Amino acid sequence: MLQTMRDTLRQEAEEILRVASRLDGRFETAANWMLNCEGRVVTTGIGKAGDIAKKASSTLSSTGTPALFLHPAEALHGDLGMVTNRDIVLMFTNSGETEEILRLFPPLRQIGAKTILITGRLESTAARNSDLVLDASVEKEACPYNLAPTTSTTVMLALSDALALAVMKARNFSKDAYALYHPSGSLGRRLLLRVGDAMRKGDDLALVLESDPLPQVLRAITKAGAGAAIVVDQSGRLVGLITDGDVRRFLSGNPNAFLETVAGSVMTRDPKTVTADMLAVEALELFESLPQKIGEIPVVEDRLVVGIVMLKDLVRLGLT
């Protein structure tokens, strides 16, 4: 079984290399058409080729080229209304004789959409009807009976990726743009999420004055469900930070002074701060770079406290 797996992977890899060696001006033309398309790239195919067409549409859309998948059977029953004369229809069929694909050509010509065909047979009916034909032929399928679409679909998939990434590079599609289309992905979160999106504020913020006694500080921390209280002046400007750990350490050395001691005697003055518009991942890096590990950093704007960002919240967001 392992040998069959190795043989399959080697055969499919070899066919991809063969396609790479025969790339010519037609492939560059296809990429330029897609780059300069004023509408969308509409991918279509049926069966296993349809699965590749769906993936091609997804890859194009996420790399800066508006695209959609159109099922050829549904297209023949009204969904052709999605296609305009500004679109390019990218068709996938290994045989080039798929009935549902062939029946699309007359209405597509009338609509005025350009067609690009990715096929394993350059002399097929579909090839004769397409505006541009790309050779995705293979010597044989990896299937031992040369029946199940395996090598042919792998080559189609690799070729569709090559086209999408060539267009992406020509479009100067940036990491920031990619993140915009993937806001829930790890990269999207790292490039888009700001401290203001992750910080705690309002009732989740423990604010105290320098003159507040330690019992009041602990009550504020407990009520906010935080790990620290921010010490502010009467105008809400930052004065210092006092963590529950600061209070515990003070109590261990001064057990009889708890009730009389005020926040200003225990707090850390001029703590590290961040701004709400800072990238959350930059705040995480600040946490990790500090020689003395802390779990909370105040968020300020012109010294006014607007929130607090907590290390555990950033980790929970998947920024690591």
C-alpha positions in Angstrom: 0.0 0.0 0.0 2.8 2.4 0.8 4.4 1.7 -2.6 1.1 2.5 -4.3 1.0 5.8 -2.5 4.6 6.6 -3.4 4.0 5.7 -7.1 0.8 7.9 -7.2 2.6 10.9 -5.7 5.6 10.5 -8.0 3.4 10.1 -11.1 1.3 13.1 -10.3 4.4 15.2 -9.5 6.0 14.2 -12.8 2.9 15.3 -14.8 2.9 18.7 -13.0 6.5 19.1 -14.1 5.6 18.2 -17.7 2.9 20.9 -17.7 5.4 23.4 -16.3 7.8 22.6 -19.1 5.3 23.3 -21.9 3.9 26.6 -20.6 3.8 29.0 -23.5 2.2 32.3 -24.6 -1.3 30.9 -24.3 -1.0 30.6 -20.5 0.4 34.1 -20.3 -2.5 35.3 -22.4 -5.0 33.6 -20.1 -3.4 35.2 -17.0 -3.5 38.7 -18.7 -7.1 38.2 -19.6 -7.9 37.4 -16.0 -5.8 40.3 -14.7 -7.6 42.8 -17.0 -11.1 41.3 -16.6 -13.6 44.1 -15.9 -16.1 41.6 -14.6 -15.5 38.3 -12.8 -13.8 35.0 -13.6 -16.6 32.5 -13.7 -15.3 29.0 -13.2 -17.3 25.9 -14.3 -17.0 22.2 -14.6 -18.8 19.0 -13.6 -17.9 16.0 -11.6 -14.3 15.9 -10.4 -13.4 18.8 -12.8 -16.2 20.8 -11.2 -14.6 20.3 -7.8 -11.4 21.8 -9.2 -13.4 24.6 -10.7 -14.9 25.4 -7.2 -11.4 25.5 -5.7 -10.1 27.7 -8.5 -12.9 30.2 -7.9 -12.1 30.2 -4.2 -8.4 30.8 -4.8 -9.0 33.5 -7.3 -11.4 35.4 -5.0 -9.0 35.2 -2.0 -6.1 36.5 -4.0 -7.7 39.6 -5.5 -9.5 38.4 -8.6 -13.3 38.5 -8.2 -14.6 35.0 -9.1 -17.6 32.7 -8.7 -18.4 29.1 -9.5 -21.2 28.3 -11.9 -22.6 24.8 -12.1 -23.0 24.0 -15.8 -26.3 22.1 -15.3 -27.8 25.0 -13.2 -26.4 27.4 -15.7 -28.5 25.8 -18.4 -31.6 26.3 -16.2 -31.3 30.0 -15.6 -28.1 30.6 -13.7 -26.4 31.9 -16.9 -28.0 35.1 -15.9 -25.0 35.5 -13.6 -22.7 35.9 -16.6 -22.1 39.2 -18.4 -20.1 40.3 -21.4 -17.4 41.6 -19.1 -16.8 38.2 -17.6 -14.3 35.4 -18.5 -15.6 31.9 -18.2 -12.8 29.5 -17.1 -14.0 25.9 -18.0 -12.6 22.6 -16.8 -13.1 19.4 -18.6 -10.5 16.7 -19.2 -12.3 15.0 -22.1 -13.5 18.2 -23.7 -16.7 16.3 -24.6 -18.7 16.9 -21.4 -22.3 17.5 -22.7 -23.2 20.2 -20.1 -20.0 22.1 -20.9 -20.6 21.9 -24.7 -24.1 23.2 -24.3 -22.8 26.4 -22.6 -20.9 27.7 -25.7 -23.9 29.0 -27.8 -25.4 31.1 -25.0 -22.0 32.3 -23.8 -21.1 33.5 -27.3 -24.4 35.4 -27.5 -23.8 36.9 -24.0 -20.3 38.0 -25.2 -18.2 36.4 -22.4 -14.7 35.1 -23.3 -14.0 31.5 -22.7 -10.8 29.8 -21.5 -10.7 26.0 -21.5 -8.4 23.9 -19.4 -8.5 20.4 -21.0 -6.6 17.2 -21.6 -7.6 17.0 -25.2 -6.7 19.8 -27.5 -8.6 18.4 -30.5 -11.9 18.1 -28.5 -15.2 19.7 -29.4 -14.9 22.1 -26.4 -11.4 23.1 -27.5 -12.7 24.0 -31.0 -15.4 26.2 -29.5 -13.2 28.0 -26.9 -11.6 31.4 -27.3 -8.4 30.1 -25.6 -7.3 26.6 -24.9 -4.8 25.5 -22.2 -3.1 22.1 -22.4 -3.6 20.1 -19.2 -3.1 16.7 -20.8 -1.4 13.8 -18.9 0.0 10.5 -20.1 -2.3 8.5 -17.9 -4.2 8.6 -14.7 -2.6 7.4 -11.5 -5.6 5.0 -11.2 -4.3 1.5 -12.0 -7.1 1.1 -14.5 -6.5 4.6 -16.0 -10.1 5.4 -15.2 -10.6 7.5 -12.0 -9.7 11.2 -12.5 -6.5 11.5 -10.4 -3.5 12.8 -12.2 -5.6 14.8 -14.6 -7.4 16.6 -11.8 -4.1 17.2 -9.9 -2.7 18.9 -13.0 -5.8 21.0 -13.4 -5.6 22.1 -9.8 -1.9 23.0 -10.0 -2.5 24.9 -13.2 -5.4 26.9 -11.8 -3.2 27.7 -8.8 -0.4 28.8 -11.1 -2.8 31.1 -13.0 -4.2 32.6 -9.8 -0.8 33.3 -8.3 0.6 34.8 -11.5 -2.4 37.2 -11.6 -2.0 37.9 -7.9 1.6 38.8 -8.3 0.9 41.0 -11.4 -1.8 42.7 -9.4 0.6 43.5 -6.6 -1.9 42.0 -4.2 -0.4 42.6 -0.7 -0.5 40.8 2.6 -2.8 43.5 4.0 -5.3 42.9 1.1 -5.1 39.2 1.7 -5.8 39.7 5.4 -8.8 41.9 4.5 -10.4 39.0 2.7 -9.5 36.6 5.5 -10.4 38.5 8.7 -11.0 35.3 10.7 -7.8 33.6 9.6 -4.6 33.8 11.6 -3.0 36.2 9.2 -6.1 38.4 9.0 -6.2 38.7 12.8 -2.5 39.6 13.0 -2.7 42.3 10.3 -6.1 43.7 11.0 -7.0 43.3 14.7 -6.2 46.5 16.8 -5.8 46.9 20.5 -9.1 48.8 20.5 -10.8 45.6 19.3 -9.3 43.5 22.1 -9.2 45.8 25.0 -11.5 45.7 28.0 -13.5 48.9 28.8 -16.5 50.1 30.6 -17.7 47.8 33.5 -14.7 45.5 32.7 -12.3 48.2 33.7 -11.1 48.6 37.3 -10.4 52.3 37.9 -9.2 53.6 41.3 -7.7 56.7 42.8 -4.3 57.0 44.5 -6.1 57.6 47.8 -8.3 54.5 47.6 -7.5 51.9 50.3 -6.3 48.5 49.3 -9.6 46.7 50.2 -11.4 49.0 47.7 -8.8 48.3 45.1 -9.3 44.6 45.5 -13.1 45.0 45.3 -12.7 47.0 42.0 -10.4 44.3 40.5 -12.8 41.5 41.6 -15.9 43.3 40.2 -14.2 44.0 36.8 -13.0 40.4 36.6 -9.6 41.7 35.8 -6.1 41.1 37.1 -5.2 44.7 37.8 -6.6 48.1 38.6 -5.6 51.3 36.8 -4.9 54.2 39.1 -6.1 57.5 37.7 -6.4 61.1 38.9 -9.7 63.0 39.1 -9.6 63.8 35.4 -9.1 60.1 34.4 -5.5 60.5 33.5 -3.2 57.6 34.1 -1.1 57.7 37.3 -0.2 54.1 37.8 -1.1 50.4 37.8 -1.7 48.1 40.7 -2.1 44.3 40.1 -3.6 41.8 42.5 -0.1 40.3 42.7 1.2 43.7 43.9 -1.4 43.6 46.7 -0.6 40.0 47.7 3.1 40.8 47.9 2.5 43.8 50.0 0.3 41.8 52.4 2.9 39.1 52.8 5.3 41.6 54.2 2.8 44.0 55.9 -0.1 41.9 57.1 -1.2 44.5 59.6 -1.2 47.5 57.2 -3.8 46.3 54.8 -6.7 48.5 55.9 -4.6 51.7 56.2 -2.6 51.4 53.0 -3.7 53.3 49.8 -3.3 52.4 46.2 -0.6 55.1 45.6 1.7 53.4 48.1 1.7 50.1 46.3 1.1 50.9 42.6 3.7 51.0 39.8 4.0 54.6 38.6 4.2 55.4 34.8 3.6 51.8 33.6 3.9 50.6 30.1 1.0 51.8 27.9 -0.4 51.1 24.4 -2.8 53.0 22.2 -6.1 51.7 20.9 -5.0 51.9 17.2 -1.8 49.8 17.8 -2.0 46.4 16.2 -2.9 43.8 18.7 0.0 41.6 17.6 2.4 44.5 18.4 0.9 44.7 21.9 1.5 41.0 22.3 5.1 41.4 21.2 5.4 44.2 23.8 4.2 41.8 26.5 6.7 39.2 25.5 9.6 41.7 25.3 9.2 43.1 28.8 11.9 41.8 31.2 9.4 41.7 34.0 6.4 39.6 32.9 3.0 41.3 33.3 -0.5 40.4 32.3 -2.1 43.8 31.8 -1.2 47.1 30.0 -3.3 50.2 30.2 -4.7 51.7 26.9 -4.4 55.5 26.8 -5.1 58.4 24.5 -3.4 61.6 25.5 -2.8 60.1 29.0 -6.6 59.5 29.4 -7.3 55.9 30.2 -9.7 54.3 27.6 -9.2 50.6 28.4 -6.9 47.8 29.4 -5.5 45.1 27.3 -4.8 41.7 28.9 -2.2 39.2 27.7 -4.6 36.2 28.1 -7.1 37.9 25.9 -4.6 38.4 23.1 -3.5 34.7 23.4 -7.1 33.6 23.3 -7.6 35.5 20.0 -5.0 33.3 18.3 -2.4 35.9 17.6 0.5 33.6 18.6 
